[in-house]
Amino acid sequence: MGSCLKWLWNHRNYWIIFLTPLILLPLPVIYNSPEAKCGYAILLMSSYWSTECLPLAVTGLLPVILFPAMGVMHPNEVCMQYLKDATMLYIGGLFVAIAVEHWNLHKRIALRVLLLVGVKPSLLMIGFMSTTAFLSMWISNTAAAAMMLPITHAVLHQLSTVEAKANETDLQIGLDNKGFDMGERKESRNVAMGLCVCYSASIGGTATLTGTAPNLILKGQVDEYVLFPGNGDVLNFASWFGFAFPNMLLMLCVCWFWLHFMYLGFNFKTSFGCGTTADSEEEAYQAMKDEYRKLGRMRFAEGCVLGLFVMLVLLWFTREPGFMPGWASVLFDGTVSIVIAVLFFVIPSEIPKCLCLRQGADKRLKAPPPLLNWKVVQEKTPWSILLLMGGGFALAHGSETSGLSLWLGHSLEPLKNIPAFAISLILCLLMATFTECSSNVATTSLFLPILATAIELNPLYIMLPCTLCVSLAFMLPVATPPNAIAFSYGNLTVLDMVRDSAYMTVSHHKCSSPPVFHSYLMLCRPRLASCSTFLSLHTVLCRFQAELKQITFFL
């Protein structure tokens, strides 16, 4: 019996793959309507995404098979969803991130910031968190955590080694050790530093539109012509940054205070090291300085990558500044990111040498390589995310063209009696719970098409905070790659992550819910009011203002 159960468990993926379509088959057979057929595809893909019986990217390709086969959409219409402006924006941002990683520019930035803040416990945590969050804004949160955690581990190891030597010396001469205790306090410090890096990697990605894939999935669904025609490109890099960056700073502050309280206590004089300079701190600072010196002077290639990166950010922010004409009427965010991405393959990584006839001229005739080559890009680009995003866009388009979104809207009419803030908070907690055990991209692709039109509220009122909450998966090591990387170093236990993330999840979701979002809606109201598909934003704002005192009480 035991061997039979073990065999069934080992083959569970095959059982799910073959039995799930058969179990759901009565839905399109009995009802035989476009809504039921689209619902069948969504339920099947949600089952595959939740269990990961198939690779996530392969599941993202199922709309190409299911929608044309069931008559929901034409094949050309489905395939067009896999290569949209949001996808091009993501590809361009990825190429920039790959160039930054390839030339170690991110490591130079990280070490420089840590040298500025020093190695005092509180300041060191601020340095780790701010650096990781900044890097995660522009490169993937996985790459940011994978780069910062070895630096964190090296600094903590140097601190522990010097403290151990100091402790042995103090014991030999009969003195008490004035530094950190070698037991519980050192362990608490190591746990705090590991958690602050993985949490900051997830938080930092929410600040920019290209920081994490769920943000771009939201943009792709808002830009969908069928869902929200004539929205005036309300969701772009600058508008997202104006909304999400202050929210990210608020979440980082909450995270720092909570981890400081849990592991370093509230003795700020000790944790900030006011008036004290321990030998262990000098040794750790010297270790970081030596690591920075190994990088040498900034090379020509690093300067070019930094220049292109700054140029891309400036172009994104000046697309429609308001006080002067921008380039939004000519180009799109995705077009600009692709232009910068192409330049990485054009600009040489070294200053071309002038031709000369003296000795060594043969070496000068050799052309320097470009900043990026396709081999590096092909190895580091997560192509599976592109297919996963395309599957989410296809689901959104299919749910609208089939009438499933309209049917869901009528079915959820009783929710009109619930306050808007409560609906937003419940949905945020629901998506946060779901993303703890599944991919955040899959969760966003699955839920956003339903949230877009199913509830008679301004769609951004629900979709924006829910998209942010999907990226805040703190509770389990398997919830997000930064958690898994931090857990692999052995300083953390599952209990540490669950205990600390319970408060983090609730507090950060409150930061992402309507009180913060209210100010963003006030800024966007003139533009959204002209969109025929968006519901009356003024009514939503008036209702929200009337309930603001009650909301403050709950917070």
C-alpha positions as CSV (number, residue, x, y, z in Angstrom):
1,M,0.0,0.0,0.0
2,G,2.8,2.4,0.9
3,S,4.7,1.7,-2.4
4,C,1.4,2.3,-4.3
5,L,0.8,5.6,-2.7
6,K,4.4,6.6,-3.3
7,W,4.1,5.7,-7.0
8,L,0.9,7.8,-7.2
9,W,2.6,10.7,-5.6
10,N,5.7,10.5,-7.8
11,H,3.5,10.5,-10.9
12,R,1.1,13.2,-9.6
13,N,2.0,15.7,-12.3
14,Y,0.9,13.3,-15.0
15,W,-2.4,12.6,-13.2
16,I,-3.1,16.4,-12.9
17,I,-2.2,16.9,-16.6
18,F,-4.6,14.3,-17.9
19,L,-7.4,14.2,-15.3
20,T,-7.9,18.0,-14.9
21,P,-9.2,18.6,-18.5
22,L,-11.5,15.6,-18.2
23,I,-12.9,16.8,-14.9
24,L,-13.6,20.3,-16.2
25,L,-14.9,19.1,-19.6
26,P,-18.6,19.1,-18.6
27,L,-18.5,22.9,-18.3
28,P,-18.1,23.7,-22.0
29,V,-20.0,20.6,-23.1
30,I,-23.2,21.3,-21.0
31,Y,-23.4,25.1,-21.4
32,N,-21.7,25.3,-24.8
33,S,-21.3,29.1,-24.7
34,P,-18.2,31.4,-25.3
35,E,-18.3,32.3,-21.7
36,A,-18.1,28.7,-20.6
37,K,-15.4,27.8,-23.0
38,C,-13.3,30.7,-21.9
39,G,-13.9,29.8,-18.3
40,Y,-12.8,26.2,-19.0
41,A,-9.5,27.6,-20.4
42,I,-9.0,29.8,-17.3
43,L,-9.8,27.1,-14.8
44,L,-7.5,24.6,-16.7
45,M,-4.6,27.1,-16.8
46,S,-5.1,28.1,-13.1
47,S,-4.9,24.4,-12.1
48,Y,-1.7,23.9,-14.1
49,W,-0.2,27.2,-12.9
50,S,-1.0,26.4,-9.2
51,T,0.4,22.9,-9.3
52,E,3.2,23.6,-11.7
53,C,2.6,20.2,-13.3
54,L,3.7,21.8,-16.5
55,P,6.4,24.5,-16.8
56,L,4.8,27.9,-16.3
57,A,5.8,29.1,-19.8
58,V,4.3,26.0,-21.4
59,T,1.0,26.6,-19.6
60,G,1.1,30.2,-20.9
61,L,1.0,28.8,-24.4
62,L,-2.3,27.0,-23.9
63,P,-4.5,29.9,-25.2
64,V,-2.9,29.4,-28.6
65,I,-4.4,25.9,-28.6
66,L,-7.6,26.3,-26.6
67,F,-9.1,29.5,-27.8
68,P,-8.9,28.8,-31.6
69,A,-10.0,25.1,-31.0
70,M,-13.1,26.2,-29.0
71,G,-13.9,29.1,-31.3
72,V,-13.3,31.8,-28.7
73,M,-10.7,33.8,-30.7
74,H,-9.0,33.6,-34.1
75,P,-5.4,32.2,-34.0
76,N,-4.0,35.5,-35.4
77,E,-5.8,37.4,-32.7
78,V,-4.5,35.1,-30.0
79,C,-0.9,35.2,-31.2
80,M,-0.8,39.0,-31.3
81,Q,-1.2,39.1,-27.5
82,Y,2.2,37.6,-27.0
83,L,4.2,40.5,-28.5
84,K,2.8,43.8,-27.2
85,D,4.3,47.1,-26.2
86,A,4.6,45.9,-22.6
87,T,6.5,42.9,-23.8
88,M,9.0,45.1,-25.7
89,L,9.3,47.3,-22.7
90,Y,10.2,44.2,-20.6
91,I,12.7,43.0,-23.2
92,G,14.5,46.4,-23.3
93,G,14.6,46.6,-19.6
94,L,16.1,43.1,-19.4
95,F,18.8,43.9,-21.8
96,V,19.8,47.0,-19.7
97,A,19.8,44.8,-16.6
98,I,22.0,42.2,-18.3
99,A,24.5,44.8,-19.4
100,V,24.7,46.2,-15.9
101,E,25.3,42.7,-14.5
102,H,27.7,41.7,-17.3
103,W,30.1,44.6,-16.5
104,N,29.7,44.4,-12.7
105,L,28.3,47.9,-12.5
106,H,25.8,46.7,-9.9
107,K,28.5,45.4,-7.6
108,R,30.4,48.7,-7.8
109,I,27.3,50.6,-6.9
110,A,26.5,48.2,-4.0
111,L,30.0,48.3,-2.4
112,R,30.2,52.1,-2.8
113,V,27.0,52.6,-0.9
114,L,28.0,50.2,1.8
115,L,31.3,52.0,2.2
116,L,29.4,55.3,2.6
117,V,27.0,54.0,5.4
118,G,29.6,52.0,7.3
119,V,29.2,48.7,9.3
120,K,27.4,49.8,12.4
121,P,24.4,47.3,12.8
122,S,21.6,49.8,12.1
123,L,23.5,51.6,9.4
124,L,24.6,48.4,7.8
125,M,21.0,47.2,7.6
126,I,20.0,50.6,6.0
127,G,22.9,50.2,3.5
128,F,21.9,46.6,2.6
129,M,18.2,47.5,2.2
130,S,18.7,50.7,0.2
131,T,21.2,49.2,-2.1
132,T,19.2,46.0,-2.7
133,A,16.0,48.0,-3.3
134,F,17.7,50.4,-5.7
135,L,19.2,47.6,-7.7
136,S,15.9,45.7,-7.8
137,M,14.2,48.7,-9.3
138,W,16.3,48.2,-12.5
139,I,17.4,44.5,-12.5
140,S,15.5,41.4,-11.5
141,N,14.9,40.9,-7.8
142,T,16.6,37.5,-8.1
143,A,19.8,39.0,-9.5
144,A,19.8,41.8,-6.9
145,A,19.4,39.2,-4.0
146,A,22.0,36.8,-5.6
147,M,24.5,39.7,-5.8
148,M,23.9,41.3,-2.4
149,L,23.7,38.1,-0.2
150,P,27.3,37.0,-0.9
151,I,28.4,40.5,0.1
152,T,26.2,40.4,3.2
153,H,27.6,36.9,4.1
154,A,31.2,38.1,3.6
155,V,30.8,41.2,5.8
156,L,29.0,39.2,8.6
157,H,31.6,36.5,8.4
158,Q,34.4,39.0,8.9
159,L,32.5,40.6,11.8
160,S,32.0,37.2,13.4
161,T,35.7,36.2,12.9
162,V,37.1,39.3,14.5
163,E,34.5,39.2,17.4
164,A,35.5,35.6,18.1
165,K,39.1,36.5,18.3
166,A,38.3,39.4,20.6
167,N,36.1,37.2,22.8
168,E,38.9,34.7,23.2
169,T,41.4,37.4,24.1
170,D,39.0,38.9,26.7
171,L,38.4,35.5,28.3
172,Q,42.1,34.9,28.6
173,I,42.7,38.1,30.5
174,G,39.4,37.9,32.4
175,L,37.5,40.7,30.8
176,D,33.9,40.9,29.5
177,N,33.5,41.1,25.8
178,K,32.3,44.6,24.9
179,G,31.2,43.7,21.4
180,F,28.2,41.6,20.3
181,D,27.7,38.4,22.2
182,M,28.9,35.3,20.4
183,G,25.6,33.5,20.9
184,E,22.1,34.8,20.5
185,R,22.9,38.4,19.5
186,K,25.2,37.4,16.7
187,E,22.6,34.9,15.4
188,S,19.9,37.6,15.5
189,R,22.1,40.0,13.6
190,N,22.8,37.4,10.9
191,V,19.1,36.6,10.5
192,A,18.1,40.3,10.4
193,M,20.7,41.0,7.6
194,G,19.6,38.0,5.5
195,L,15.9,38.9,5.8
196,C,16.4,42.6,5.1
197,V,18.1,41.7,1.8
198,C,15.5,39.3,0.5
199,Y,12.6,41.5,1.6
200,S,14.2,44.6,0.0
201,A,14.7,42.8,-3.3
202,S,10.9,42.1,-3.4
203,I,9.9,45.6,-2.3
204,G,12.3,47.5,-4.6
205,G,10.9,45.9,-7.7
206,T,7.5,47.5,-7.1
207,A,8.9,51.0,-7.6
208,T,9.4,51.0,-11.4
209,L,7.3,49.7,-14.2
210,T,10.1,47.4,-15.4
211,G,11.1,46.3,-11.9
212,T,9.0,43.2,-11.9
213,A,6.9,41.3,-14.4
214,P,3.5,41.8,-12.6
215,N,3.8,45.6,-13.1
216,L,4.1,45.1,-16.9
217,I,1.3,42.6,-17.0
218,L,-0.9,45.3,-15.4
219,K,0.2,47.8,-18.0
220,G,-0.5,45.4,-20.8
221,Q,-4.0,44.7,-19.6
222,V,-4.7,48.4,-19.0
223,D,-3.5,49.2,-22.5
224,E,-5.7,46.4,-24.0
225,Y,-7.9,48.1,-26.6
226,V,-10.8,45.8,-25.9
227,L,-10.7,46.3,-22.2
228,F,-10.0,50.0,-21.8
229,P,-10.1,51.8,-25.2
230,G,-9.0,55.4,-25.2
231,N,-7.4,55.4,-21.8
232,G,-4.8,58.0,-22.9
233,D,-1.8,55.8,-21.9
234,V,-2.6,56.6,-18.2
235,L,-0.2,53.9,-17.0
236,N,3.4,54.7,-18.1
237,F,6.8,54.7,-16.5
238,A,6.5,58.2,-15.0
239,S,3.0,57.8,-13.6
240,W,3.8,54.4,-12.1
241,F,7.0,55.8,-10.5
242,G,5.1,58.7,-9.1
243,F,2.7,56.3,-7.4
244,A,4.9,53.4,-6.4
245,F,8.2,55.0,-5.4
246,P,6.9,56.8,-2.3
247,N,5.0,53.6,-1.4
248,M,8.3,51.6,-1.7
249,L,10.1,54.1,0.6
250,L,7.2,53.7,3.1
251,M,7.4,49.9,3.0
252,L,11.2,49.9,3.3
253,C,10.9,52.1,6.5
254,V,8.3,49.7,8.0
255,C,10.5,46.8,7.1
256,W,13.6,48.3,8.7
257,F,11.7,49.3,11.9
258,W,10.2,45.8,12.3
259,L,13.4,43.9,11.7
260,H,15.3,46.3,14.0
261,F,12.8,45.7,16.7
262,M,12.7,42.0,16.3
263,Y,16.5,41.3,16.1
264,L,18.5,44.4,17.1
265,G,16.2,45.9,19.8
266,F,15.4,49.5,20.4
267,N,18.8,50.4,21.9
268,F,19.7,52.7,19.1
269,K,22.8,54.0,20.8
270,T,24.3,50.5,20.7
271,S,23.0,49.5,17.3
272,F,24.1,52.8,15.6
273,G,27.4,52.5,17.5
274,C,27.4,56.1,18.7
275,G,30.8,57.1,20.0
276,T,32.3,53.5,19.7
277,T,34.5,51.9,17.1
278,A,35.1,48.2,17.5
279,D,38.0,46.4,15.9
280,S,35.6,44.0,14.3
281,E,33.8,46.9,12.5
282,E,37.2,48.2,11.3
283,E,38.1,44.8,10.0
284,A,34.8,44.4,8.2
285,Y,35.0,47.9,6.7
286,Q,38.5,47.1,5.5
287,A,37.2,43.9,3.9
288,M,34.6,45.8,1.9
289,K,37.2,48.4,0.9
290,D,39.5,45.6,-0.3
291,E,36.7,44.1,-2.3
292,Y,35.9,47.5,-3.9
293,R,39.6,48.0,-4.8
294,K,39.6,44.7,-6.6
295,L,37.2,46.2,-9.1
296,G,39.8,48.8,-10.1
297,R,39.0,52.0,-11.8
298,M,35.8,52.4,-13.8
299,R,36.4,51.1,-17.3
300,F,35.1,52.6,-20.5
301,A,32.5,49.9,-20.9
302,E,31.1,50.6,-17.4
303,G,30.9,54.3,-18.2
304,C,29.0,53.6,-21.4
305,V,26.6,51.2,-19.7
306,L,26.0,53.8,-16.9
307,G,25.5,56.5,-19.5
308,L,22.9,54.5,-21.5
309,F,21.2,53.5,-18.3
310,V,20.8,57.2,-17.2
311,M,19.7,58.1,-20.7
312,L,17.0,55.5,-20.7
313,V,15.7,56.6,-17.3
314,L,15.6,60.3,-18.4
315,L,13.8,59.4,-21.6
316,W,11.2,57.5,-19.6
317,F,10.6,60.4,-17.3
318,T,10.4,63.0,-20.1
319,R,7.9,61.2,-22.2
320,E,5.1,63.6,-21.1
321,P,6.5,66.0,-18.4
322,G,3.6,68.4,-18.6
323,F,5.6,71.6,-18.4
324,M,7.0,71.0,-21.9
325,P,6.2,68.9,-24.9
326,G,7.3,65.3,-24.6
327,W,7.9,62.5,-27.1
328,A,4.8,60.5,-26.1
329,S,2.9,61.3,-29.3
330,V,5.8,59.9,-31.4
331,L,7.1,56.9,-29.5
332,F,6.2,54.5,-26.8
333,D,8.0,53.4,-23.6
334,G,8.8,50.0,-25.3
335,T,10.2,51.7,-28.4
336,V,12.7,53.8,-26.3
337,S,13.8,50.7,-24.3
338,I,14.5,48.8,-27.5
339,V,16.5,51.7,-29.0
340,I,18.8,51.7,-25.9
341,A,18.9,47.9,-26.0
342,V,20.1,48.0,-29.6
343,L,22.9,50.5,-28.7
344,F,24.4,47.9,-26.4
345,F,25.2,45.8,-29.5
346,V,26.6,48.8,-31.4
347,I,28.8,50.7,-29.0
348,P,32.3,49.0,-28.5
349,S,33.4,48.0,-25.0
350,E,36.8,49.7,-25.5
351,I,38.0,52.9,-27.0
352,P,39.0,52.0,-30.6
353,K,42.7,52.2,-31.1
354,C,44.1,54.4,-33.9
355,L,45.9,52.7,-36.7
356,C,49.7,52.9,-36.6
357,L,52.6,51.1,-38.1
358,R,54.8,50.7,-35.0
359,Q,55.2,47.4,-33.1
360,G,51.9,45.9,-31.9
361,A,49.9,47.4,-34.7
362,D,48.4,43.9,-35.4
363,K,46.6,44.0,-32.0
364,R,45.3,47.4,-32.8
365,L,43.7,46.2,-36.0
366,K,41.5,43.9,-34.0
367,A,38.0,45.4,-33.4
368,P,36.9,45.5,-29.7
369,P,33.8,43.6,-28.8
370,P,30.5,45.4,-28.2
371,L,29.0,46.1,-24.8
372,L,26.8,43.0,-25.2
373,N,26.8,40.0,-27.4
374,W,23.9,37.7,-28.2
375,K,25.5,34.7,-26.4
376,V,25.4,36.6,-23.1
377,V,21.9,37.9,-23.7
378,Q,20.6,34.4,-24.6
379,E,22.0,32.8,-21.5
380,K,20.7,35.4,-19.0
381,T,17.3,36.4,-20.5
382,P,14.4,34.6,-18.9
383,W,12.5,33.9,-22.1
384,S,9.9,31.9,-20.2
385,I,8.6,35.1,-18.6
386,L,7.7,36.5,-22.0
387,L,5.5,33.4,-22.8
388,L,4.0,33.6,-19.4
389,M,3.1,37.3,-19.8
390,G,1.7,36.6,-23.3
391,G,-0.6,33.9,-21.8
392,G,-1.9,36.4,-19.3
393,F,-2.6,39.0,-22.0
394,A,-4.4,36.3,-24.1
395,L,-6.5,35.3,-21.1
396,A,-7.5,39.0,-20.5
397,H,-8.4,39.4,-24.2
398,G,-10.3,36.2,-24.3
399,S,-12.3,36.9,-21.2
400,E,-13.5,40.2,-22.7
401,T,-14.2,39.0,-26.3
402,S,-16.1,35.9,-25.0
403,G,-18.3,37.9,-22.6
404,L,-16.9,36.2,-19.5
405,S,-16.0,39.5,-17.9
406,L,-19.5,40.8,-18.4
407,W,-21.0,37.7,-16.9
408,L,-18.7,37.9,-13.9
409,G,-19.7,41.5,-13.4
410,H,-23.4,40.6,-13.2
411,S,-22.6,37.6,-10.9
412,L,-20.6,39.8,-8.5
413,E,-23.3,42.6,-8.2
414,P,-23.9,41.8,-4.5
415,L,-20.4,43.1,-3.8
416,K,-21.7,46.6,-4.5
417,N,-23.0,46.7,-1.0
418,I,-19.5,46.2,0.5
419,P,-17.4,49.3,1.0
420,A,-14.8,49.8,-1.7
421,F,-11.9,49.8,0.8
422,A,-13.0,46.5,2.2
423,I,-13.2,45.0,-1.3
424,S,-9.7,46.2,-2.1
425,L,-8.3,44.9,1.2
426,I,-9.9,41.5,0.8
427,L,-8.7,41.0,-2.7
428,C,-5.2,42.1,-1.8
429,L,-5.0,39.6,1.0
430,L,-6.5,36.9,-1.3
431,M,-3.8,37.5,-4.0
432,A,-1.1,37.7,-1.3
433,T,-2.1,34.3,0.1
434,F,-2.3,32.8,-3.4
435,T,1.1,34.1,-4.4
436,E,2.8,32.5,-1.4
437,C,2.5,29.1,-3.1
438,S,2.5,30.0,-6.8
439,S,4.4,32.3,-9.2
440,N,3.6,36.0,-8.8
441,V,3.5,36.3,-12.6
442,A,1.1,33.4,-12.9
443,T,-1.1,34.9,-10.1
444,T,-1.2,38.3,-11.8
445,S,-2.0,36.8,-15.2
446,L,-4.8,34.7,-13.6
447,F,-6.5,37.3,-11.4
448,L,-6.1,40.6,-13.2
449,P,-8.4,39.8,-16.2
450,I,-11.2,39.0,-13.7
451,L,-10.5,42.1,-11.5
452,A,-10.4,44.4,-14.5
453,T,-14.1,44.3,-15.3
454,A,-15.8,42.0,-12.8
455,I,-16.3,44.7,-10.1
456,E,-18.0,48.0,-10.8
457,L,-15.3,50.2,-9.4
458,N,-12.5,52.1,-11.1
459,P,-10.4,49.2,-12.3
460,L,-7.1,50.8,-11.2
461,Y,-8.6,51.1,-7.7
462,I,-8.5,47.3,-7.5
463,M,-5.8,46.3,-10.0
464,L,-3.0,48.6,-8.8
465,P,-2.9,47.6,-5.1
466,C,-3.4,43.9,-6.0
467,T,-0.5,44.0,-8.4
468,L,1.7,45.5,-5.7
469,C,0.6,42.9,-3.2
470,V,1.5,40.0,-5.5
471,S,5.1,41.1,-5.4
472,L,5.2,41.1,-1.6
473,A,5.6,37.4,-0.9
474,F,7.6,37.2,2.3
475,M,6.3,34.2,4.2
476,L,7.8,31.0,2.6
477,P,11.2,30.2,1.1
478,V,9.5,28.9,-2.1
479,A,7.3,32.1,-2.4
480,T,9.9,34.0,-4.4
481,P,13.5,33.4,-5.5
482,P,15.1,36.0,-3.2
483,N,13.6,34.2,-0.2
484,A,14.9,30.9,-1.5
485,I,18.4,32.4,-2.0
486,A,18.5,33.8,1.5
487,F,17.2,30.6,3.0
488,S,20.0,28.6,1.2
489,Y,22.7,30.3,3.2
490,G,21.6,28.5,6.3
491,N,21.2,31.5,8.6
492,L,17.4,31.4,8.3
493,T,14.7,28.9,9.3
494,V,11.2,28.6,7.9
495,L,9.9,29.7,11.4
496,D,11.9,32.9,11.2
497,M,10.4,33.8,7.8
498,V,6.8,32.9,8.8
499,R,7.0,34.7,12.1
500,D,8.4,37.9,10.7
501,S,6.5,38.0,7.5
502,A,3.1,37.8,9.1
503,Y,3.4,41.4,10.3
504,M,5.2,42.4,7.2
505,T,2.5,41.1,4.9
506,V,-0.3,42.8,6.7
507,S,1.5,46.1,7.2
508,H,2.8,46.3,3.6
509,H,-0.6,45.5,2.1
510,K,-2.1,48.3,4.1
511,C,0.6,50.6,2.6
512,S,-0.5,49.4,-0.8
513,S,-4.2,49.8,-0.3
514,P,-6.5,52.8,-0.9
515,P,-5.2,55.3,1.6
516,V,-1.9,55.6,-0.4
517,F,-3.7,55.0,-3.7
518,H,-6.1,57.8,-3.0
519,S,-3.5,60.5,-3.8
520,Y,-2.6,58.8,-7.0
521,L,-6.2,58.8,-8.2
522,M,-6.5,62.5,-7.4
523,L,-3.6,63.1,-9.8
524,C,-5.0,60.9,-12.5
525,R,-8.6,62.0,-12.2
526,P,-8.5,64.6,-15.1
527,R,-7.1,62.0,-17.5
528,L,-9.3,59.1,-16.4
529,A,-12.5,61.1,-16.6
530,S,-12.2,61.2,-20.4
531,C,-12.1,57.4,-20.8
532,S,-15.5,56.1,-21.6
533,T,-14.7,52.6,-20.3
534,F,-13.6,53.7,-16.8
535,L,-16.4,54.2,-14.3
536,S,-17.0,57.5,-12.7
537,L,-13.9,58.2,-10.7
538,H,-15.4,61.2,-9.0
539,T,-18.1,59.1,-7.4
540,V,-15.4,56.6,-6.1
541,L,-13.4,59.4,-4.6
542,C,-16.3,61.0,-2.9
543,R,-17.3,57.7,-1.4
544,F,-13.7,57.1,-0.3
545,Q,-13.4,60.5,1.3
546,A,-16.6,59.9,3.3
547,E,-15.1,56.7,4.7
548,L,-11.6,58.0,5.3
549,K,-12.0,58.3,9.1
550,Q,-13.2,54.7,9.4
551,I,-10.3,53.6,7.3
552,T,-7.8,55.4,9.5
553,F,-9.2,53.7,12.5
554,F,-8.6,50.3,11.0
555,L,-5.0,51.2,10.1
